[in-house]
Amino acid sequence: MIRFAIGLALVVGFSTGAFAQATRTWVSGVGDDVNPCSRTAPCKTWAGAISKTAEGGEIDPLDPAGYGTLTITKAITVDGGTGSGWGHTLSTGVPSGFIVNVTGGTHVSDAVVILRNLTFNGAIQSPVVGATQCINYIKAAQLIVERCYFENVSTTGITQGSAATSTSLRVEDSFFDNVGTGILVTTSAGFATAQIDNCRFNTLLGGINTTSNAFVTARDCFFAGTTGANGAVRANTGCQVNVANSMFANNGTGANIAGGTIRLSNNEFFNNNNAIAGGTAESANNNKFRGNTSDGNVSNVIVVK
Protein backbone atom coordinates (compact mmCIF):
# COMPACT_ATOMS: atom_id res chain seq x y z
CA MET A 1 0.00 0.00 0.00
CA ILE A 2 2.85 2.37 0.83
CA ARG A 3 4.59 1.64 -2.49
CA PHE A 4 1.26 2.14 -4.29
CA ALA A 5 0.70 5.50 -2.55
CA ILE A 6 4.21 6.68 -3.45
CA GLY A 7 3.77 5.60 -7.04
CA LEU A 8 0.41 7.37 -7.28
CA ALA A 9 1.93 10.56 -5.87
CA LEU A 10 4.71 10.45 -8.46
CA VAL A 11 2.21 9.98 -11.28
CA VAL A 12 0.07 12.86 -10.05
CA GLY A 13 3.15 15.08 -9.66
CA PHE A 14 4.36 14.21 -13.15
CA SER A 15 0.96 14.85 -14.67
CA THR A 16 0.66 18.21 -12.96
CA GLY A 17 4.11 19.28 -14.25
CA ALA A 18 3.42 17.94 -17.73
CA PHE A 19 0.17 19.87 -18.11
CA ALA A 20 1.28 23.05 -16.31
CA GLN A 21 2.30 24.64 -19.62
CA ALA A 22 -0.26 25.38 -22.33
CA THR A 23 0.33 25.55 -26.06
CA ARG A 24 -1.46 28.92 -26.17
CA THR A 25 -1.46 31.46 -23.36
CA TRP A 26 -3.05 34.88 -23.00
CA VAL A 27 -2.12 38.24 -21.53
CA SER A 28 -4.30 41.22 -20.68
CA GLY A 29 -3.75 44.72 -19.33
CA VAL A 30 -6.02 43.78 -16.43
CA GLY A 31 -4.54 40.30 -15.96
CA ASP A 32 -2.31 38.97 -13.18
CA ASP A 33 0.90 36.95 -13.52
CA VAL A 34 -0.24 34.59 -10.75
CA ASN A 35 -2.99 33.40 -13.10
CA PRO A 36 -2.61 30.31 -15.32
CA CYS A 37 -2.59 32.60 -18.42
CA SER A 38 -5.76 31.03 -19.82
CA ARG A 39 -8.25 33.06 -21.84
CA THR A 40 -10.51 33.48 -18.81
CA ALA A 41 -7.63 34.05 -16.37
CA PRO A 42 -4.87 35.82 -18.36
CA CYS A 43 -1.48 36.95 -17.18
CA LYS A 44 -0.39 40.58 -17.19
CA THR A 45 3.03 40.48 -18.91
CA TRP A 46 4.95 38.60 -21.59
CA ALA A 47 7.42 37.51 -18.91
CA GLY A 48 4.64 36.13 -16.74
CA ALA A 49 3.17 34.15 -19.62
CA ILE A 50 6.28 32.59 -21.13
CA SER A 51 6.97 30.31 -18.14
CA LYS A 52 3.45 28.91 -18.55
CA THR A 53 3.73 28.47 -22.32
CA ALA A 54 4.95 25.19 -23.76
CA GLU A 55 7.94 25.06 -26.09
CA GLY A 56 6.72 25.82 -29.61
CA GLY A 57 3.59 27.48 -28.23
CA GLU A 58 2.18 30.97 -28.61
CA ILE A 59 1.41 34.02 -26.44
CA ASP A 60 -1.45 36.33 -27.52
CA PRO A 61 -2.95 39.51 -25.99
CA LEU A 62 -6.65 39.95 -25.29
CA ASP A 63 -6.57 43.76 -25.34
CA PRO A 64 -4.24 46.66 -26.22
CA ALA A 65 -1.68 47.17 -23.45
CA GLY A 66 1.99 47.45 -22.59
CA TYR A 67 3.20 43.97 -21.69
CA GLY A 68 6.77 44.68 -20.66
CA THR A 69 10.09 43.22 -21.70
CA LEU A 70 10.82 39.56 -22.40
CA THR A 71 13.71 37.10 -22.49
CA ILE A 72 13.01 34.17 -24.84
CA THR A 73 14.91 30.96 -24.11
CA LYS A 74 12.84 28.46 -26.14
CA ALA A 75 11.05 28.14 -29.46
CA ILE A 76 7.90 30.26 -29.27
CA THR A 77 5.59 32.68 -31.10
CA VAL A 78 4.58 36.04 -29.65
CA ASP A 79 1.77 37.60 -31.69
CA GLY A 80 0.60 41.06 -30.70
CA GLY A 81 -2.56 40.66 -32.78
CA THR A 82 -4.44 43.09 -35.01
CA GLY A 83 -7.94 42.65 -33.60
CA SER A 84 -8.95 43.57 -30.07
CA GLY A 85 -5.41 42.93 -28.82
CA TRP A 86 -2.24 44.85 -29.57
CA GLY A 87 1.07 44.05 -27.91
CA HIS A 88 3.35 46.92 -26.94
CA THR A 89 6.75 47.04 -25.24
CA LEU A 90 8.22 50.24 -23.86
CA SER A 91 11.98 49.76 -24.17
CA THR A 92 13.07 52.92 -22.44
CA GLY A 93 15.75 52.72 -19.75
CA VAL A 94 16.37 48.96 -20.22
CA PRO A 95 19.17 47.07 -21.99
CA SER A 96 16.77 45.37 -24.44
CA GLY A 97 13.05 45.11 -25.04
CA PHE A 98 13.18 41.46 -26.16
CA ILE A 99 16.20 39.16 -25.79
CA VAL A 100 16.18 36.03 -27.97
CA ASN A 101 18.66 33.54 -26.54
CA VAL A 102 17.45 29.93 -26.89
CA THR A 103 19.52 27.87 -24.49
CA GLY A 104 17.15 25.03 -23.58
CA GLY A 105 14.34 22.78 -24.69
CA THR A 106 14.22 19.87 -27.09
CA HIS A 107 14.74 22.22 -30.06
CA VAL A 108 17.71 24.14 -28.74
CA SER A 109 19.62 23.50 -31.99
CA ASP A 110 16.78 24.24 -34.44
CA ALA A 111 14.51 26.61 -32.53
CA VAL A 112 12.33 29.04 -34.49
CA VAL A 113 11.17 32.20 -32.72
CA ILE A 114 8.40 34.26 -34.36
CA LEU A 115 7.60 37.83 -33.29
CA ARG A 116 4.56 39.31 -35.03
CA ASN A 117 2.41 42.46 -34.78
CA LEU A 118 4.42 44.07 -31.97
CA THR A 119 5.34 47.69 -31.26
CA PHE A 120 8.61 48.68 -29.57
CA ASN A 121 8.96 52.27 -28.38
CA GLY A 122 12.25 53.57 -27.02
CA ALA A 123 10.70 56.95 -26.09
CA ILE A 124 13.81 58.77 -27.30
CA GLN A 125 12.32 62.18 -26.55
CA SER A 126 11.21 61.30 -23.03
CA PRO A 127 13.26 62.25 -19.91
CA VAL A 128 14.34 58.59 -19.50
CA VAL A 129 16.14 56.89 -22.41
CA GLY A 130 18.83 54.28 -22.76
CA ALA A 131 17.55 51.15 -24.51
CA THR A 132 20.44 49.27 -26.15
CA GLN A 133 18.15 47.65 -28.70
CA CYS A 134 14.51 46.71 -29.06
CA ILE A 135 15.31 43.11 -30.05
CA ASN A 136 18.63 41.51 -29.16
CA TYR A 137 18.96 38.31 -31.19
CA ILE A 138 21.71 36.23 -29.62
CA LYS A 139 20.88 32.56 -30.28
CA ALA A 140 18.16 30.67 -32.14
CA ALA A 141 18.20 28.82 -35.44
CA GLN A 142 15.77 31.38 -36.89
CA LEU A 143 14.20 34.62 -35.75
CA ILE A 144 11.24 35.75 -37.86
CA VAL A 145 9.95 39.30 -37.34
CA GLU A 146 6.70 40.15 -39.13
CA ARG A 147 4.69 43.37 -39.18
CA CYS A 148 6.48 44.97 -36.23
CA TYR A 149 7.03 48.66 -35.45
CA PHE A 150 10.25 50.10 -34.01
CA GLU A 151 10.00 53.75 -33.07
CA ASN A 152 11.86 56.50 -31.21
CA VAL A 153 14.92 54.41 -30.33
CA SER A 154 18.29 56.10 -29.88
CA THR A 155 20.30 52.98 -30.67
CA THR A 156 19.21 49.85 -32.60
CA GLY A 157 15.89 48.34 -33.60
CA ILE A 158 17.15 44.76 -34.11
CA THR A 159 20.64 43.58 -33.20
CA GLN A 160 21.59 40.21 -34.68
CA GLY A 161 24.81 39.80 -32.76
CA SER A 162 25.61 36.16 -32.07
CA ALA A 163 28.87 35.60 -30.27
CA ALA A 164 29.62 32.08 -31.49
CA THR A 165 26.87 30.55 -33.64
CA SER A 166 25.30 30.91 -37.07
CA THR A 167 21.94 32.67 -37.06
CA SER A 168 19.21 33.48 -39.57
CA LEU A 169 17.03 36.58 -39.35
CA ARG A 170 13.94 37.34 -41.44
CA VAL A 171 12.23 40.71 -41.22
CA GLU A 172 9.09 41.41 -43.24
CA ASP A 173 6.64 44.32 -43.50
CA SER A 174 8.19 46.24 -40.60
CA PHE A 175 8.80 49.94 -39.88
CA PHE A 176 11.84 51.61 -38.31
CA ASP A 177 10.86 55.19 -37.51
CA ASN A 178 13.20 57.62 -35.75
CA VAL A 179 15.61 54.80 -34.88
CA GLY A 180 19.39 55.16 -34.55
CA THR A 181 20.19 52.06 -36.62
CA GLY A 182 17.41 49.91 -37.97
CA ILE A 183 19.12 46.50 -38.15
CA LEU A 184 22.66 45.50 -37.15
CA VAL A 185 23.91 42.12 -38.41
CA THR A 186 27.16 40.61 -37.13
CA THR A 187 28.69 37.47 -35.63
CA SER A 188 32.14 36.51 -34.34
CA ALA A 189 31.90 32.92 -35.62
CA GLY A 190 29.89 31.13 -38.27
CA PHE A 191 27.58 33.23 -40.44
CA ALA A 192 24.82 35.72 -39.76
CA THR A 193 22.30 35.79 -42.59
CA ALA A 194 19.36 38.16 -42.90
CA GLN A 195 16.52 38.51 -45.39
CA ILE A 196 14.70 41.84 -45.19
CA ASP A 197 11.57 42.38 -47.24
CA ASN A 198 9.21 45.34 -47.64
CA CYS A 199 10.50 47.42 -44.73
CA ARG A 200 10.72 51.18 -44.19
CA PHE A 201 13.77 52.81 -42.62
CA ASN A 202 13.28 56.39 -41.47
CA THR A 203 16.40 56.20 -39.37
CA LEU A 204 19.05 58.48 -37.86
CA LEU A 205 22.48 56.87 -38.21
CA GLY A 206 21.99 53.80 -40.39
CA GLY A 207 19.37 51.59 -41.96
CA ILE A 208 21.05 48.18 -42.32
CA ASN A 209 24.57 47.87 -40.94
CA THR A 210 26.86 44.82 -41.18
CA THR A 211 30.15 44.49 -39.32
CA SER A 212 31.37 40.85 -39.37
CA ASN A 213 30.53 37.63 -41.27
CA ALA A 214 27.16 38.99 -42.37
CA PHE A 215 25.24 38.16 -45.54
CA VAL A 216 22.12 40.28 -46.06
CA THR A 217 19.52 40.55 -48.79
CA ALA A 218 17.02 43.45 -48.80
CA ARG A 219 14.14 43.78 -51.24
CA ASP A 220 11.32 46.31 -51.74
CA CYS A 221 12.56 48.59 -48.96
CA PHE A 222 12.52 52.38 -48.49
CA PHE A 223 15.48 54.22 -46.94
CA ALA A 224 15.09 57.90 -46.10
CA GLY A 225 16.71 60.58 -43.97
CA THR A 226 19.78 58.66 -42.80
CA THR A 227 22.44 61.17 -41.75
CA GLY A 228 25.09 58.99 -40.04
CA ALA A 229 28.38 57.87 -41.56
CA ASN A 230 27.20 54.26 -41.90
CA GLY A 231 24.63 55.19 -44.52
CA ALA A 232 21.34 53.55 -45.40
CA VAL A 233 23.09 50.21 -46.05
CA ARG A 234 26.68 49.35 -45.11
CA ALA A 235 28.87 46.36 -45.95
CA ASN A 236 31.93 46.07 -43.75
CA THR A 237 34.95 43.93 -44.68
CA GLY A 238 33.93 40.31 -45.11
CA CYS A 239 30.24 41.17 -45.43
CA GLN A 240 27.87 41.09 -48.42
CA VAL A 241 24.68 43.10 -48.87
CA ASN A 242 22.30 42.59 -51.79
CA VAL A 243 19.64 45.26 -52.43
CA ALA A 244 16.90 44.98 -55.04
CA ASN A 245 13.80 47.01 -55.97
CA SER A 246 14.36 49.60 -53.24
CA MET A 247 14.45 53.40 -52.98
CA PHE A 248 17.11 55.59 -51.35
CA ALA A 249 15.97 59.19 -50.87
CA ASN A 250 17.44 62.17 -48.99
CA ASN A 251 20.17 60.21 -47.22
CA GLY A 252 23.64 61.41 -46.38
CA THR A 253 24.92 58.16 -47.92
CA GLY A 254 22.80 55.54 -49.63
CA ALA A 255 25.10 52.54 -50.10
CA ASN A 256 28.34 52.51 -48.08
CA ILE A 257 30.95 50.03 -49.32
CA ALA A 258 33.14 49.90 -46.25
CA GLY A 259 35.44 47.10 -47.40
CA GLY A 260 32.66 44.62 -48.15
CA THR A 261 30.45 43.98 -51.16
CA ILE A 262 27.17 45.67 -52.07
CA ARG A 263 25.19 44.37 -55.04
CA LEU A 264 22.47 46.59 -56.54
CA SER A 265 19.63 45.66 -58.88
CA ASN A 266 16.71 47.85 -59.96
CA ASN A 267 17.05 50.46 -57.20
CA GLU A 268 16.37 54.20 -57.24
CA PHE A 269 18.76 56.77 -55.72
CA PHE A 270 17.18 60.24 -55.57
CA ASN A 271 18.37 63.42 -53.81
CA ASN A 272 21.05 61.80 -51.66
CA ASN A 273 24.32 63.51 -50.78
CA ASN A 274 26.28 60.40 -51.80
CA ALA A 275 24.26 57.71 -53.54
CA ILE A 276 27.21 55.31 -53.34
CA ALA A 277 30.32 55.92 -51.23
CA GLY A 278 33.41 54.13 -49.96
CA GLY A 279 34.07 52.09 -53.08
CA THR A 280 32.44 50.59 -56.15
CA ALA A 281 29.12 48.78 -55.96
CA GLU A 282 28.29 45.80 -58.14
CA SER A 283 25.38 46.65 -60.44
CA ALA A 284 23.04 44.94 -62.87
CA ASN A 285 23.12 48.14 -64.95
CA ASN A 286 19.48 48.84 -64.13
CA ASN A 287 19.67 51.28 -61.20
CA LYS A 288 18.39 54.85 -61.46
CA PHE A 289 20.22 57.97 -60.22
CA ARG A 290 18.95 61.53 -60.12
CA GLY A 291 19.42 64.61 -57.97
CA ASN A 292 22.32 63.24 -55.91
CA THR A 293 25.30 65.43 -55.07
CA SER A 294 27.42 62.42 -56.08
CA ASP A 295 26.17 59.26 -57.73
CA GLY A 296 29.30 57.29 -56.84
CA ASN A 297 30.74 54.34 -58.71
CA VAL A 298 29.27 51.09 -59.99
CA SER A 299 30.67 48.14 -61.89
CA ASN A 300 28.14 46.41 -64.15
CA VAL A 301 29.21 42.87 -63.34
CA ILE A 302 25.88 41.31 -62.30
CA VAL A 303 24.86 39.11 -65.20
CA VAL A 304 21.31 39.60 -66.44
CA LYS A 305 19.88 36.42 -67.99
C-alpha positions in Angstrom: 0.0 0.0 0.0 2.9 2.4 0.8 4.6 1.6 -2.5 1.3 2.1 -4.3 0.7 5.5 -2.6 4.2 6.7 -3.5 3.8 5.6 -7.0 0.4 7.4 -7.3 1.9 10.6 -5.9 4.7 10.4 -8.5 2.2 10.0 -11.3 0.1 12.9 -10.1 3.1 15.1 -9.7 4.4 14.2 -13.1 1.0 14.8 -14.7 0.7 18.2 -13.0 4.1 19.3 -14.2 3.4 17.9 -17.7 0.2 19.9 -18.1 1.3 23.0 -16.3 2.3 24.6 -19.6 -0.3 25.4 -22.3 0.3 25.5 -26.1 -1.5 28.9 -26.2 -1.5 31.5 -23.4 -3.0 34.9 -23.0 -2.1 38.2 -21.5 -4.3 41.2 -20.7 -3.7 44.7 -19.3 -6.0 43.8 -16.4 -4.5 40.3 -16.0 -2.3 39.0 -13.2 0.9 36.9 -13.5 -0.2 34.6 -10.7 -3.0 33.4 -13.1 -2.6 30.3 -15.3 -2.6 32.6 -18.4 -5.8 31.0 -19.8 -8.3 33.1 -21.8 -10.5 33.5 -18.8 -7.6 34.0 -16.4 -4.9 35.8 -18.4 -1.5 36.9 -17.2 -0.4 40.6 -17.2 3.0 40.5 -18.9 4.9 38.6 -21.6 7.4 37.5 -18.9 4.6 36.1 -16.7 3.2 34.2 -19.6 6.3 32.6 -21.1 7.0 30.3 -18.1 3.5 28.9 -18.5 3.7 28.5 -22.3 5.0 25.2 -23.8 7.9 25.1 -26.1 6.7 25.8 -29.6 3.6 27.5 -28.2 2.2 31.0 -28.6 1.4 34.0 -26.4 -1.5 36.3 -27.5 -2.9 39.5 -26.0 -6.6 39.9 -25.3 -6.6 43.8 -25.3 -4.2 46.7 -26.2 -1.7 47.2 -23.5 2.0 47.4 -22.6 3.2 44.0 -21.7 6.8 44.7 -20.7 10.1 43.2 -21.7 10.8 39.6 -22.4 13.7 37.1 -22.5 13.0 34.2 -24.8 14.9 31.0 -24.1 12.8 28.5 -26.1 11.0 28.1 -29.5 7.9 30.3 -29.3 5.6 32.7 -31.1 4.6 36.0 -29.6 1.8 37.6 -31.7 0.6 41.1 -30.7 -2.6 40.7 -32.8 -4.4 43.1 -35.0 -7.9 42.7 -33.6 -8.9 43.6 -30.1 -5.4 42.9 -28.8 -2.2 44.8 -29.6 1.1 44.0 -27.9 3.4 46.9 -26.9 6.8 47.0 -25.2 8.2 50.2 -23.9 12.0 49.8 -24.2 13.1 52.9 -22.4 15.8 52.7 -19.8 16.4 49.0 -20.2 19.2 47.1 -22.0 16.8 45.4 -24.4 13.0 45.1 -25.0 13.2 41.5 -26.2 16.2 39.2 -25.8 16.2 36.0 -28.0 18.7 33.5 -26.5 17.4 29.9 -26.9 19.5 27.9 -24.5 17.2 25.0 -23.6 14.3 22.8 -24.7 14.2 19.9 -27.1 14.7 22.2 -30.1 17.7 24.1 -28.7 19.6 23.5 -32.0 16.8 24.2 -34.4 14.5 26.6 -32.5 12.3 29.0 -34.5 11.2 32.2 -32.7 8.4 34.3 -34.4 7.6 37.8 -33.3 4.6 39.3 -35.0 2.4 42.5 -34.8 4.4 44.1 -32.0 5.3 47.7 -31.3 8.6 48.7 -29.6 9.0 52.3 -28.4 12.3 53.6 -27.0 10.7 56.9 -26.1 13.8 58.8 -27.3 12.3 62.2 -26.5 11.2 61.3 -23.0 13.3 62.3 -19.9 14.3 58.6 -19.5 16.1 56.9 -22.4 18.8 54.3 -22.8 17.5 51.2 -24.5 20.4 49.3 -26.2 18.2 47.6 -28.7 14.5 46.7 -29.1 15.3 43.1 -30.1 18.6 41.5 -29.2 19.0 38.3 -31.2 21.7 36.2 -29.6 20.9 32.6 -30.3 18.2 30.7 -32.1 18.2 28.8 -35.4 15.8 31.4 -36.9 14.2 34.6 -35.7 11.2 35.7 -37.9 9.9 39.3 -37.3 6.7 40.2 -39.1 4.7 43.4 -39.2 6.5 45.0 -36.2 7.0 48.7 -35.5 10.2 50.1 -34.0 10.0 53.7 -33.1 11.9 56.5 -31.2 14.9 54.4 -30.3 18.3 56.1 -29.9 20.3 53.0 -30.7 19.2 49.8 -32.6 15.9 48.3 -33.6 17.2 44.8 -34.1 20.6 43.6 -33.2 21.6 40.2 -34.7 24.8 39.8 -32.8 25.6 36.2 -32.1 28.9 35.6 -30.3 29.6 32.1 -31.5 26.9 30.6 -33.6 25.3 30.9 -37.1 21.9 32.7 -37.1 19.2 33.5 -39.6 17.0 36.6 -39.4 13.9 37.3 -41.4 12.2 40.7 -41.2 9.1 41.4 -43.2 6.6 44.3 -43.5 8.2 46.2 -40.6 8.8 49.9 -39.9 11.8 51.6 -38.3 10.9 55.2 -37.5 13.2 57.6 -35.7 15.6 54.8 -34.9 19.4 55.2 -34.5 20.2 52.1 -36.6 17.4 49.9 -38.0 19.1 46.5 -38.2 22.7 45.5 -37.2 23.9 42.1 -38.4 27.2 40.6 -37.1 28.7 37.5 -35.6 32.1 36.5 -34.3 31.9 32.9 -35.6 29.9 31.1 -38.3 27.6 33.2 -40.4 24.8 35.7 -39.8 22.3 35.8 -42.6 19.4 38.2 -42.9 16.5 38.5 -45.4 14.7 41.8 -45.2 11.6 42.4 -47.2 9.2 45.3 -47.6 10.5 47.4 -44.7 10.7 51.2 -44.2 13.8 52.8 -42.6 13.3 56.4 -41.5 16.4 56.2 -39.4 19.1 58.5 -37.9 22.5 56.9 -38.2 22.0 53.8 -40.4 19.4 51.6 -42.0 21.0 48.2 -42.3 24.6 47.9 -40.9 26.9 44.8 -41.2 30.2 44.5 -39.3 31.4 40.9 -39.4 30.5 37.6 -41.3 27.2 39.0 -42.4 25.2 38.2 -45.5 22.1 40.3 -46.1 19.5 40.6 -48.8 17.0 43.4 -48.8 14.1 43.8 -51.2 11.3 46.3 -51.7 12.6 48.6 -49.0 12.5 52.4 -48.5 15.5 54.2 -46.9 15.1 57.9 -46.1 16.7 60.6 -44.0 19.8 58.7 -42.8 22.4 61.2 -41.7 25.1 59.0 -40.0 28.4 57.9 -41.6 27.2 54.3 -41.9 24.6 55.2 -44.5 21.3 53.5 -45.4 23.1 50.2 -46.1 26.7 49.4 -45.1 28.9 46.4 -46.0 31.9 46.1 -43.8 34.9 43.9 -44.7 33.9 40.3 -45.1 30.2 41.2 -45.4 27.9 41.1 -48.4 24.7 43.1 -48.9 22.3 42.6 -51.8 19.6 45.3 -52.4 16.9 45.0 -55.0 13.8 47.0 -56.0 14.4 49.6 -53.2 14.5 53.4 -53.0 17.1 55.6 -51.4 16.0 59.2 -50.9 17.4 62.2 -49.0 20.2 60.2 -47.2 23.6 61.4 -46.4 24.9 58.2 -47.9 22.8 55.5 -49.6 25.1 52.5 -50.1 28.3 52.5 -48.1 30.9 50.0 -49.3 33.1 49.9 -46.2 35.4 47.1 -47.4 32.7 44.6 -48.1 30.4 44.0 -51.2 27.2 45.7 -52.1 25.2 44.4 -55.0 22.5 46.6 -56.5 19.6 45.7 -58.9 16.7 47.8 -60.0 17.1 50.5 -57.2 16.4 54.2 -57.2 18.8 56.8 -55.7 17.2 60.2 -55.6 18.4 63.4 -53.8 21.1 61.8 -51.7 24.3 63.5 -50.8 26.3 60.4 -51.8 24.3 57.7 -53.5 27.2 55.3 -53.3 30.3 55.9 -51.2 33.4 54.1 -50.0 34.1 52.1 -53.1 32.4 50.6 -56.2 29.1 48.8 -56.0 28.3 45.8 -58.1 25.4 46.7 -60.4 23.0 44.9 -62.9 23.1 48.1 -65.0 19.5 48.8 -64.1 19.7 51.3 -61.2 18.4 54.9 -61.5 20.2 58.0 -60.2 18.9 61.5 -60.1 19.4 64.6 -58.0 22.3 63.2 -55.9 25.3 65.4 -55.1 27.4 62.4 -56.1 26.2 59.3 -57.7 29.3 57.3 -56.8 30.7 54.3 -58.7 29.3 51.1 -60.0 30.7 48.1 -61.9 28.1 46.4 -64.1 29.2 42.9 -63.3 25.9 41.3 -62.3 24.9 39.1 -65.2 21.3 39.6 -66.4 19.9 36.4 -68.0 
